[in-house]
Each structure stands twice: as C-alpha cells, then as structure tokens.
Amino acid sequence: MNRIVTMVLKNLWHVPGAWFKLCKYANHTDEYPELEKWRHIQYILRLAVKGGNIDLKVTGLENIPTGEAFMMYANHQGMFDVLAIASTCDIPLGAVLKKELYDIPFLHQIALCTNSFAMDREDVRQSLTVIQSVTEEVKNGRSYLIFPEGTRSKNGNQMGEFHGGSFRCAIKSKCPIIPVVLIDSFKAFEQKDCKKLTVQLHYLEPIPYEEFAGMKATEVAALVKGRIEETILAHTADRT
C-alpha cells in the first residue's frame, strides 16, 4: 500500500479536526501567534511520520540556534524531507518551495501559515525577488529552509549541484547557516510497500557568518555541500 495512503488511513480520525484547524490558521494567519501555528503543523506531521511506519533518527538538535534567525540548507531527496525537518525542528521555519508545490492543498495551507515563498526557477526576476524577500524576513528575525539543489536528487543519497543563488540570503542577511543532512529520505515515498523504514536526519554545527564573510555565493554553496557530503559518506560508508 502507498505510504501516503497509510499515513492518512492510520490517522483518519484526526484528519477532519486537524484540517479544519489548519485552514483556520491559514485563512487568518496574522491573527495567531507563530509558535501556535507551528506547533499545530508539527502535530500533524508527527502523526504522519508515525502513521507511515518511519523511524526518524535525528542528531544535532542542539545545533539549532534559539536566539537568532538562521538559514537552513538541506540536501533534497523527496517530499518526505519537509516532513522530517518540520516535525523535528521546534523553531518555526518558512521555506522556499517550487511554484508547482505551492498550490497543492495542505502544502498551500502550511505555506500560508509559515510565510513561505513559491519560486519559479524559470523566471530569473521572480527568483531574485524571492531571494530578496527571504533576506528581509531573516533580517527581521524569521528563519528559513532552502533546498539549494532546486529539485530532488534522482540518485538516492547522491546529491546534485548546489545553486549558489540561494546562499545570497545568508550572505546578505549575515546570519548563521545550518547544514542539514537527509539520508534515505527518498525511500519514504518511493518504496512500494510500507515496511518499517529508518530515515536519518542530521543537523550539523552552525556556520557563523564570520566563516563565510567575503566568500562568493558559489563558494559558500561548495562549503555547505562539502559538509553535507562528508556526513552522508560517513553514515553510508559500510553499505555495499
């Protein structure tokens, strides 16, 4: 059975109330505290993870700053990535999503609640506007998640190219960067069955602005990708 279907069926009695409350938050998002909305999103996503029979192994939660805004940059393996990160990071996050995902029901409501942005990578001007908007939000104290590959990797735990443009948010806002590592996340929705699955999520040590100040965006991209790649290799080296 499809894992998404299993997630829904196992939580069927929670769906109506959780959906109604999420829509209420989304339709009147400015009327509710950010943390209240975030906790409800986490409640829904944690039910989904449990219902999907996924064992989420998380390390490095202590690396997530609590007193300042930051940018998270994660490798991208599939739709489960957002569930994994949002369900475990207790600091509210906005995200930059592909425009194709922004209007999908449920994702759209979450995007509205978190002040997330839709990016059209085919439209350079619109993409630059999104980067500028995120930069201003971070300067104002809100933290964001970006997948710098732009699209999910089709090679499992092997990453694609990291696009330097997305790192301009961290450079211009002078905020810390939190590299995030996902391992085997692609299996969550690619496997045909719903057997128990272990997904690894590692929050790496923050990279302070002082460490990448003066670097080009492409150089910062290479720095972050290198640290993520090292962690993936370290946790998959014993596989044949």
N, C-alpha and C positions, 0 to 999 in steps of 0.2 A: 504494500500500500504506500502511496506517496506520503512522504514525511510531513508535508504541509497539511495534508488532509488529516493525518493522525494528530497533529498539533491542535487542529480545530475540534476534532471529534472528542478528544480526551478532555477538552475544556469547554464543551458545548454549553454547559450550564452557566459558565462565566461570561460567555460571549455577549448576550444582549445588554447586560448591565455595564460591562466594560466598554462596549462600543458606544452606548448612549453617553456615558461619562466622557469618553474621549472626544466625541463630536461636540459636546457642550463646551469643553475646553477649547477646541479648535475654532468654534464659531464665536467665542467671546474671549479669545486668548489674552487680551490685555487686562481682563478683569480678575485674573487668577495669578497667584504667586508662581514664579518659575519653578521653584522646587516642588510645589504641589503637583503641577502638571507632569514634571519629570518622574516623580515617584509613581504616578499612575501608569505612565508609559513603561517604566521598569516592571511594575506589577504584571502588565500584560505580557511583556517579552519574557519574563521569567517563567510564567505559566507555559508559554510556547516552547521554551527550551526544555523544560521538564516533560511536557507532553510529547515532544519529539524524540524522547529517549536519548538525549545528548548529554554526555558528561563533559562539562566545560571546565577544563583545568586552567586556572588563572594564576599568574605570578606577577609581582611588581605593582600591586595596587598602591603600595606605599610611595611609588614614584609619581603619582598623580598629584600635582600641586593643589592646595586648598585655599591659598591666599592670593592668587593672581591668575589672570587669564592665560591661556596657553593654546597652542595648536597641536592637534594630534594628526600624525601622518601614518597610515597603515597600508600594508600590502593588501591587495584586493583579490579575493578568491570566489566571491559569490554573494548572494543575498543574505546568507547567514551572518556575514561579517558584521553588519549593522546590529543585528540582534545580540551577538556576542558582546560587542563593545558597549552598547547602550544598556544592556541588562546588568553589567558589572561595574561600570563607571558611575559612581554616585554623584559626580559633579555634572550638572546639566550641560548638554552639548548641543550645538547646532551642527549642521552638516551641509556639505555641498554635494548635491545629487545630480545625476544626469537628468535632463529635461524629460526623458521618456518615463522616468520613475516618479517624478514629482506629482503627477495627477492620478496615480494609482490609488484607489480607495485604501484607507488605513495608512499607507505611507504619506498620503497627502495631509491627513489629519495630524500625523506626527510632525510633519514638516511645518505646519502652521503653528503648532504648539511650541516648537523649538526655534522658530525664526530661521529655518533652514532655507537654502537657496537652490534654485534649479539652474544648471549651467548647460548652455548649448555650445559644445566644443567646436561646432562647425561655424559658429559666429564669433569671430575674434573680439569684436567690440563688446558684445554681450558678456563674453567670458571675462574681459578686463573689468567690466562694471561689477560683476560678481566678486572678483578678487578684491576690488576696492571696497565694496560693501562689507565683506568679511573682515577686512583690515580695520575698518572703522568700528565694527562690532567688537573686535578683540581689544582695541584701544579703550573701548567703553566698558570692558570687564567681562565680556562673554567669550566662552571657549568654543572652539570649532574642530570638527573632524573632516579631513580630506583624504581621499584615496588618490595619491599622485600618479598612479598608473592610468587613471581616467576610465578604465574599464577592467572588468575582472580578467585575471590570468586564465588562459585556457590550458595551462600546463601544470595544473596541480600546485605544488609548493614552489615551483619556479616562477620568479617574478618577471614582469615585463618592464619596460622602460619607465623611469620616474620622470614626469614632466616638470621642468624647472619652474614654470609659471606659477604653479600652485604654492610654491615656497615663498613667493613675494609677500604673502600675507604675514608670515612670521618675520620676514626681514623688515618690512615697513612698520609693523606694529612693535617690533623689538621684544617679542615675547618668547618664552621658552618653547622648545619643540619636544613633544613626547613621541618617540618612535613606537609604533605598535605592531606586534608580530602575530599573525594568524597562521596556524599550521593545521592542515587537514579540514579547514572550514568548508572547502569546496565539496567535500563528501556529503555534507548535510542534506543538500537538495539534489545531488547527482546520483546518489545510490538509489537503486530501485526498491530496496527493502527498507525496513525501519528498525533494523537491528541496532543495539546499543552502539553508539559512536562516541569516541573521545576526540574533542577538539581542543587544541592548545591556544591560549591567548596570553601573550607576554607584553606587559607594559614596561618598556625599557627606561633607563635613567634619563631624566630630562637633559636636553642640550641647551644650556643657557645662551642667551643672545650674545654674550661676550665671546663665545666659542665660534660663532659663525658671522660675527660682525665684519663687514668688509668683503665677505665672500660673494661671488656671483650666485644667482639662483640655481644655476646648473650644478655648481659646486656643492651647495647645500643639499640639493637633491641626491647627489652622489654620496655625500656623507651619511645621510639618513638611510638610503638604500643599503649602503655597506653594513651598517649596524643591524638592520633587519635581516639581511642575508646571512650574516655571521650567526645570528641566533637560530635561524631556520636550519642551517647546516649543523650546528651544534646539537640540535634536538632530532635530527633525522639521519645523522651520520651512520648509525648502526643498522639502517634499513638496507635490504638487498634489492 
